[in-house]
């Protein structure tokens, strides 16, 4: 079993062929992909992808290089109102 522990599937680079990217990963033996949010909106997209694709799981967060683009008190936003089975914080 292979796990990709650090992906950014929500990035525009993958938007045109994400289904194919995930399919090819599976064919190569990757059974799980952890996609990492780098900001509030990126984290929302990561969770949405985790909800859509069975082998994808999400991590929400703010990357240090992106923190200046976020609201000052971003922790409540990251925690969100609850959780989802595969990504905490957003519904």
PLY file of the C-alpha trace (Angstrom):
ply
format ascii 1.0
element vertex 91
property float x
property float y
property float z
element edge 90
property int vertex1
property int vertex2
end_header
0.00 0.00 0.00
1.36 3.42 -0.97
0.17 6.70 0.52
0.96 10.09 -0.96
1.33 12.08 2.25
1.66 15.55 0.74
-0.36 16.57 -2.30
-2.05 19.79 -3.38
-4.82 18.39 -5.54
-6.77 21.65 -5.32
-4.07 23.55 -7.24
-4.98 24.74 -10.76
-2.29 22.47 -12.24
-4.64 19.51 -11.72
-7.99 21.10 -12.57
-8.04 19.89 -16.17
-7.39 16.22 -15.49
-7.83 15.54 -11.78
-9.90 12.39 -12.36
-7.09 11.03 -14.54
-4.40 12.03 -12.01
-6.20 10.14 -9.25
-6.84 7.16 -11.53
-3.17 6.97 -12.54
-2.09 7.19 -8.90
-4.34 4.24 -8.13
-2.92 2.27 -11.04
0.56 2.95 -9.65
-0.48 1.48 -6.29
-1.29 4.68 -4.39
-4.29 3.81 -2.23
-4.58 7.10 -0.34
-3.70 10.70 -1.11
-3.54 13.36 1.59
-4.25 16.73 0.02
-3.11 19.74 1.99
-4.90 23.08 2.19
-2.59 26.10 2.17
-5.19 28.72 3.14
-8.88 29.01 4.00
-10.16 28.62 0.43
-7.58 25.97 -0.42
-8.58 24.03 2.70
-12.24 24.18 1.66
-11.33 22.81 -1.76
-9.19 20.06 -0.18
-12.10 18.92 2.00
-14.46 18.99 -1.00
-12.04 16.75 -2.90
-11.82 14.37 0.06
-15.60 14.14 0.10
-15.69 13.44 -3.65
-12.88 10.87 -3.99
-12.80 7.77 -1.77
-8.99 7.55 -1.47
-8.41 11.24 -0.85
-8.15 12.73 2.65
-7.76 16.39 3.57
-5.64 18.42 5.94
-6.69 22.02 6.55
-4.24 24.74 7.40
-2.48 27.96 6.52
0.94 27.71 4.94
3.43 30.19 6.44
3.93 31.88 3.07
0.16 32.40 2.75
-0.61 33.63 6.26
-0.42 37.31 5.25
-3.32 36.70 2.82
-5.68 35.44 5.53
-7.74 37.17 8.19
-5.81 37.80 11.39
-7.80 35.35 13.52
-8.08 32.43 11.11
-8.20 29.58 13.67
-12.00 29.71 14.17
-12.40 29.52 10.40
-10.14 26.48 10.17
-11.94 24.74 13.00
-15.25 25.40 11.31
-18.65 24.43 12.62
-17.96 20.72 12.76
-16.25 18.09 10.77
-16.59 15.71 7.90
-15.61 12.04 7.88
-12.45 12.75 5.89
-11.57 16.37 6.61
-12.09 18.32 9.77
-13.54 21.78 9.74
-15.65 22.32 6.64
-18.96 21.12 5.29
0 1
1 2
2 3
3 4
4 5
5 6
6 7
7 8
8 9
9 10
10 11
11 12
12 13
13 14
14 15
15 16
16 17
17 18
18 19
19 20
20 21
21 22
22 23
23 24
24 25
25 26
26 27
27 28
28 29
29 30
30 31
31 32
32 33
33 34
34 35
35 36
36 37
37 38
38 39
39 40
40 41
41 42
42 43
43 44
44 45
45 46
46 47
47 48
48 49
49 50
50 51
51 52
52 53
53 54
54 55
55 56
56 57
57 58
58 59
59 60
60 61
61 62
62 63
63 64
64 65
65 66
66 67
67 68
68 69
69 70
70 71
71 72
72 73
73 74
74 75
75 76
76 77
77 78
78 79
79 80
80 81
81 82
82 83
83 84
84 85
85 86
86 87
87 88
88 89
89 90
